[in-house]
Amino acid sequence: MAVLYIIGTPIGNLGDLSLRAAEILRKADLVACEDTRQTLKILNHLEIRTKMLSCRAQNEESSAQKIIALLDEGKTVAYASDAGTPALSDPGSALARKVAGAGHEVIPIPGPSAFAALLSVSGAWDKSVVFEGFLSPKGGRRRTRLKELLETGFGFVLFESPFRVLKLFEDLADLDNSRYVCVGREMTKLHEEYLRGSVTEICEILRKKAEKSEIRGEFSVFISGKKSNYRVNY
């Protein structure tokens, strides 16, 4: 049976790729991916020479049709985003929807997710957590959405670049500086780091890092819900 497999790939450490994911990548007739250069690193690590197809936000319509045509021929296709689980702040949801709509099986191969990984070490006890991913790079729009998220009373998780993470915390400090936050930087990679504390505390830490030009890498940020009463013991 023709199947599209949605594969969770490592968010940094290649050792986090599951045995099942490796098996699917080996047996697939085609590996569709967000960025062939990134996925090639995984395939080279596994010594796999499967043909690849670029399938990203800019060409998802045409690439989806190519994938459906292959599935119609009985081929097996694996899809991987750059890092983590497809469709979680990455392309993949449109492909899964179109393939399922064409009558083919779409099967998940669970794997790494920065969202779940951060929550597991955050110390959070919010029963409801919103996954927001990247906010708009436009200041006004970003601040408006941040205010809306804070007003829900739920915990939420954001992804942020090193160029905007300090501004994010300055906006947070202005809107509600009492929230507990957990920040993961370069998760699973060589310079992995976690910061925990109030918005005010983390904002000050980031300001000092910015002064020394030490803000580097990708950031995952958990912000607690409004009614939470966190205490962090260092």
C-alpha positions in Angstrom: 0.0 0.0 0.0 1.3 3.5 -0.9 1.9 5.5 2.3 3.2 9.0 3.2 5.2 8.8 6.4 5.5 12.0 8.4 8.9 11.7 10.2 10.0 13.5 13.4 13.7 14.3 12.9 16.3 15.5 15.5 16.2 19.1 16.6 20.0 19.0 17.0 21.5 15.8 18.1 21.4 13.1 15.4 21.4 10.5 18.1 17.8 11.3 18.8 16.6 9.9 15.5 14.4 6.8 16.3 15.2 3.4 15.0 11.8 3.3 13.3 12.4 6.6 11.6 15.8 5.3 10.2 14.0 2.2 9.0 11.4 4.2 7.1 14.0 6.5 5.6 15.8 3.4 4.3 12.8 1.7 2.7 11.2 4.9 1.2 11.2 5.3 -2.5 11.5 9.1 -2.0 12.3 11.4 0.8 10.5 14.7 0.6 11.9 17.4 2.8 11.7 21.1 3.7 15.4 21.6 2.9 17.4 19.0 1.0 20.7 20.2 2.5 19.5 19.7 6.1 17.9 16.3 5.4 21.0 15.2 3.5 23.0 15.4 6.8 20.6 12.8 8.3 20.7 10.6 5.2 24.5 10.8 5.1 24.7 9.9 8.8 22.6 6.8 8.1 24.5 6.1 4.8 21.2 6.3 2.9 21.2 7.3 -0.8 17.4 7.7 -1.3 16.3 10.3 -3.8 15.1 13.6 -2.3 12.4 16.1 -3.3 12.2 19.7 -2.0 8.8 20.3 -0.4 8.7 23.6 1.4 6.1 26.4 2.0 7.0 28.1 -1.3 6.3 25.1 -3.5 4.1 22.9 -1.5 1.3 22.9 -4.1 3.4 21.6 -7.0 5.5 19.2 -4.8 2.3 17.8 -3.2 1.0 16.9 -6.7 4.3 15.1 -7.5 4.1 13.2 -4.2 0.5 12.2 -4.9 1.5 11.0 -8.4 4.2 8.8 -6.9 1.8 7.4 -4.3 -0.7 6.7 -7.1 2.0 4.5 -8.6 2.3 2.5 -5.3 5.5 4.3 -4.1 6.4 4.9 -0.5 7.3 8.5 0.5 8.8 9.8 3.7 8.5 13.5 4.6 10.9 15.3 7.0 11.1 19.0 8.0 14.4 20.7 8.9 14.3 19.7 12.5 11.6 18.3 14.8 8.1 17.2 13.9 6.6 18.4 10.6 3.6 20.7 10.9 4.7 22.0 14.3 5.8 25.5 13.2 7.2 23.7 10.1 5.7 22.8 6.7 3.9 19.5 6.4 0.3 20.1 7.4 -0.8 21.1 3.8 1.0 18.0 2.4 -0.6 15.7 4.9 -4.1 17.2 4.1 -3.7 17.0 0.4 -2.4 13.4 0.4 -5.1 12.2 2.8 -7.7 14.0 0.5 -6.3 12.0 -2.4 -7.2 8.8 -0.6 -3.7 7.7 0.6 -2.6 6.7 4.0 -0.7 9.3 6.1 1.2 7.7 9.0 3.1 9.6 11.7 6.6 8.4 12.8 6.8 10.2 16.2 10.1 11.8 17.1 11.8 14.9 18.6 9.8 18.1 19.2 11.2 21.2 20.8 7.7 21.9 22.2 7.4 18.7 24.1 11.1 18.7 25.1 10.9 22.1 26.6 7.7 21.3 28.6 9.4 18.2 30.0 12.1 20.2 31.7 10.1 23.4 32.4 8.6 22.4 35.7 5.3 23.6 34.4 2.0 22.5 36.0 -0.4 24.3 33.7 -3.1 21.9 32.6 -3.6 23.8 29.3 -0.6 24.9 27.2 -0.9 26.7 23.9 1.7 26.1 21.2 2.2 29.3 19.2 5.5 28.8 17.5 7.1 31.9 15.9 5.3 35.2 16.4 5.2 37.8 13.6 8.5 39.6 13.1 6.5 42.8 12.9 6.7 44.6 16.2 3.1 45.8 16.5 1.6 42.6 15.4 3.9 40.5 17.6 3.1 42.6 20.7 -0.7 42.4 20.0 -0.6 38.6 19.8 1.6 38.3 22.9 -1.0 40.3 24.8 -3.7 38.0 23.6 -1.8 34.9 24.6 -1.1 36.4 28.1 -4.8 37.1 28.5 -5.9 33.5 27.9 -4.6 32.5 31.3 -3.0 29.4 29.7 0.7 28.6 29.6 2.2 28.9 26.1 5.3 28.0 24.1 7.0 30.3 21.6 10.0 29.9 19.3 12.3 32.8 18.8 15.5 33.8 17.0 18.6 35.2 18.7 17.9 38.6 17.0 14.5 39.1 18.6 14.5 37.1 21.9 15.5 40.1 24.0 12.8 42.3 22.5 10.3 39.5 23.2 11.3 39.6 26.9 11.2 43.4 27.0 7.6 43.2 25.7 6.8 40.5 28.2 8.2 42.6 31.0 6.1 45.5 30.0 2.9 43.5 29.7 3.3 41.1 32.7 6.6 40.7 34.4 5.5 38.2 37.0 5.1 35.2 34.8 7.4 32.2 35.4 9.3 31.3 32.2 11.7 28.5 31.1 14.0 29.2 28.2 15.7 26.5 26.2 18.6 27.6 24.0 20.3 25.3 21.4 18.3 22.3 22.8 20.1 18.9 22.4 23.1 20.6 20.8 26.7 21.2 22.1 26.0 24.5 23.8 22.5 23.6 25.2 21.4 25.9 28.0 18.2 26.4 30.1 17.2 29.5 32.0 14.3 29.5 34.6 12.8 32.3 36.5 10.5 35.3 36.3 10.2 37.4 33.2 12.1 40.2 34.9 15.0 37.8 35.9 15.3 36.3 32.5 15.1 39.7 30.8 18.0 40.9 32.9 20.1 37.8 32.1 19.5 38.4 28.3 20.4 42.1 28.6 23.7 41.2 30.1 24.3 38.6 27.4 23.4 41.1 24.7 25.9 43.6 26.1 28.6 40.9 25.6 27.2 39.8 22.2 26.5 36.4 23.7 23.0 35.8 22.5 23.3 33.0 20.0 21.3 30.0 18.7 17.6 29.2 18.5 15.4 29.8 21.5 12.3 27.9 22.8 10.3 29.8 25.4 7.7 28.5 27.9 5.6 31.2 29.6 3.4 30.2 32.5 -0.4 30.7 32.8 -1.7 33.7 34.7 -2.9 31.9 37.7 0.2 29.9 38.3 2.3 30.4 41.4 5.7 29.1 40.6 8.7 29.0 42.9 12.1 28.1 41.5 14.8 26.9 43.9 18.3 27.4 42.6 
